[in-house]
Structures are given as C-alpha cells and as structure tokens.
Amino acid sequence: MTQPTLTECYKAHDGRVSDKWSLYLDEYERLFAPIRNKPIHLLEIGVQNGGSLEIWGEYFPQAQKIVGCDINPACAQLNYRKPTINVVIGDVNKDDTLAQVFKHAEQYDIVIDDGSHTSQDIIHTFCTLLPHVKQGGLFVAEDLHCSYWKKFNGGLYEPRAAMAFFKALADIPNFEHWGLEGHTRRRVLAPFGISEELTETLLTEIHSVEFINSMCVINRQPAEKNVLGLRCVAGELEEVASVKQVNGTSSPTPAQQFPAPNTGSLTSNLQEITETLQAKIAENEAQQELLKSKNKEIQELNHLREQMHEQLVRAEAQLALLKDLLLDDSVL
C-alpha cells in the first residue's frame, strides 16, 4: 500500500494546528522519504499548537521518539495518544532544558529548528545540537527569511546573521582545498561566537550544507565520507587529452596566501551605522537648539515676572503712601 506524502498528510490532518510553508513539505518529502519507515528519533524546536508533532507521528510510523521543545509554558498542556511523542518546556539553549531533551534520546536522526528565528539563537542551537545529530542525520534550520530582517538581528549585509553563518559553514566541506597552512575550520566560524561544542573534529563531519528558500539543511556524515578521494579515470581512448596517468591520484592543493579581510559587508554595515549615528546627532542637536530656545523663553518670562513683581511692590508702596496722605487730610 502506498503511503501518503507529507503534503497529503497535511491535507488530511484534522487534529492540532501545524503551520508550515508548502515548499518545506515538498523538500521534507525528498529528504525524509528514504528513512520514513525506520525507527528514527526526531527533535523539533518550536511546538506552537503541537500539530506538527502529530503529523510527524503519522508520517514516521516506526519512529521511536518524536520530541518537541518550546519555551512557552502553555505547551505543557499538549498531550498525545502516542507515547513516542513528548514535549519539553524550556529554552533549548539552556542546560537544564537540554538535559530533559536528552533524557528522551541522546542522539537524533533529524533536528528541526523552528524556534525563535533570531540569528544568535539559531547559531547557538546549531552549535549545541549538532553533536547530538547522528552520523547520517540532518539538521534543518527553518524560516531563515527572518535572517534578512532587523527584527530578528539580521539583514542582507549583516555579518553576524544566521544566513552569513551558514554561508561560512558551506566552506567547511571544502577545507582540504583551502591551501592555508595553519588555518582551521573553527577559525572561519570564530567571528560568529561559536561555542566549544562545535569542535574541529566535529566540523570534519559536515558532509553538505544545502540552501533552499528560507531553509538550510546540514548533513552530518563520518569524516572519511567527506573528502574528495582519489581520481577515477575509466576507458582506454585518449584522443583529446591525456588523463589516464592521474588515475588513483589525489587532488593537489597549491599553497595559498591568507585572504585579505572581506571588508565589503563590514564597510556597508559601518556606513549604515555611521549614517544612523549622524541622523541621531542631527536630531539631538535640533532638540538641544529647541531646548535652548525654550530655556531662553523661560529666562525671559522669569525676568518679566521679576520686573512685574518689582512694579507690583512699588505700586503697593505708593498705594500705602497714598492711603496715609488721605488719612492725614481727613484728620485735618
């Protein structure tokens, strides 16, 4: 019997609400179909109404554990018929929450980050959870369009955005071709404030970094599967170019100079910051001028009040003198 696709599962679902983009469903079908009937462990960061966990339970009938983690305490009320589906409440980047997640499973075949969508959290979550993705497993970051928005600490030229991090990560599988003596994989990622969990050894297990609209999929494989390997030349006839002699050789990597810092995005970002500061300074100066003008008006009013007070005092003195004169005249 043919199993329904993930899209078909969504169309037929009438339980708790799940919110996914249609492209995600197509890509997940491509990525997950080969392991659909295996006893997998799946972790999803961001539960919301809990519908996706139900659908994962339908899509992966042999799953051993499907774990959702959400910072919202309201998600604690979500209960599921299947004992394989569990919800952990807390910030996945905190040790006590991770301890609860790892009680369900230490290693996961699939980790989906659909959490806060802020760049710092995405990068931190990846560093923390990649060691707990099984070799052969997948880490998926969803909704990376937020990485282009300031609200989520992102921007097209924001050097610390999550997309910038994953773009840098895409160089890691090609490390053997860098030709930079003394250069490490971690050095490329250091500007993003990566944690100690993302070790040099672990980075050798980055097999692929795949970009899809608003998604990034990282495949972890044993290090020996991630090298280019030896050159394979087949056939006997060489009528255009002679290449048989390189059969069985490895790729030569010429020594390279350390690259000059890529200041393009930093310059653009600095210019934007400078313009913002200049606008703020101009606004502050205008406010100061307005305040000075107000202060001057207040000083003039105070001076006028003092003059009026002095005039009032003189008038009262004259009035008192006039009363005295009138009294004297009446006596006479």
Secondary structure, DSSP 8 states (H G I E B T S, - for coil): -----HHHHHHH--SS-----HHHHHHHHHHHGGGTTS--EEEEE--TTSHHHHHHHHH-TT-SEEEEEES-GGGGG---SSTTEEEEES-TTSHHHHHHHHHH-SSEEEEEE-S---HHHHHHHHHHHGGGEEEEEEEEE--GGGGGSGGGT--TT-TTSHHHHHHHHTTGGGGGG---TT--HHHHHGGGT--TTS-HHHHTTEEEEEEETTEEEEEE--GGGSS--------S--SS---GGGTT---------------HHHHHHHHHHHHHHHHHHHHHHHHHHHHHHHHHHHHHHHHHHHHHHHHHHHHHHHHHHHHHHHHHHHH-
